[in-house]
């Protein structure tokens, strides 16, 4: 993935991103992606559950033929030889051989999951493969991955809730604004 961010670097350590600010930024991203696609078909792969609201709004602003695919991650904690580890798996991905592909997710933190999914999609030999995220948290990164397009860059350790993102109890997903909630046990 190329470094960049597709425009302005928006930073917020806490607080809220309003629905109007989100809508403006998503429209800007759509224009940037449209320009980069040159009017060619774009296969958009949206991660479920976090990326669906952002993905739906984003494709409305892409001025090119789009085909939507959805992937759901299956995260499970397993114990092997007395050590706990987390496994991430995805079902079979779409056939994107020779196509221009945009992976859409809501939040890029460690990057481990997105890097894994990008590698899986790359095995199908797409013509191009890019990553768009609503929130980029580079301070949390554990792999060398930068989004091609991002809505907002944030240094927050908290949990963003609203605009399709839910708290651990499932609440807040349908909020129009994005607001930060402290993680349990952290201030």
Rosetta blueprint (number, residue, H / E / L):
1 X L
2 X L
3 X L
4 X L
5 X E
6 X L
7 X L
8 X L
9 X L
10 X L
11 X E
12 X E
13 X L
14 X L
15 X L
16 X E
17 X E
18 X L
19 X H
20 X H
21 X H
22 X H
23 X H
24 X H
25 X H
26 X H
27 X H
28 X H
29 X H
30 X H
31 X H
32 X H
33 X H
34 X H
35 X H
36 X H
37 X H
38 X L
39 X L
40 X L
41 X L
42 X E
43 X E
44 X E
45 X E
46 X E
47 X E
48 X E
49 X L
50 X L
51 X L
52 X H
53 X H
54 X H
55 X H
56 X H
57 X H
58 X H
59 X H
60 X L
61 X L
62 X L
63 X L
64 X L
65 X L
66 X E
67 X E
68 X E
69 X E
70 X E
71 X E
72 X E
73 X E
74 X E
75 X E
76 X E
77 X E
78 X E
79 X E
80 X E
81 X L
82 X L
83 X E
84 X E
85 X E
86 X E
87 X E
88 X E
89 X E
90 X E
91 X L
92 X L
93 X L
94 X L
95 X L
96 X L
97 X L
98 X L
99 X L
100 X E
101 X E
102 X E
103 X E
104 X E
105 X E
106 X E
107 X E
108 X E
109 X L
110 X L
111 X L
112 X H
113 X H
114 X H
115 X H
116 X H
117 X H
118 X H
119 X H
120 X H
121 X H
122 X H
123 X L
124 X L
125 X L
126 X L
127 X L
128 X E
129 X E
130 X E
131 X E
132 X E
133 X E
134 X E
135 X E
136 X E
137 X L
138 X H
139 X H
140 X H
141 X L
142 X L
143 X L
144 X L
145 X L
146 X L
147 X L
148 X L
149 X E
150 X E
151 X E
152 X E
153 X E
154 X E
155 X L
156 X L
157 X L
158 X L
159 X E
160 X E
161 X E
162 X E
163 X L
164 X L
165 X E
166 X L
167 X L
168 X L
169 X L
170 X L
171 X L
172 X L
173 X L
174 X L
175 X L
176 X L
177 X L
178 X E
179 X E
180 X E
181 X E
182 X L
183 X L
184 X L
185 X L
186 X L
187 X L
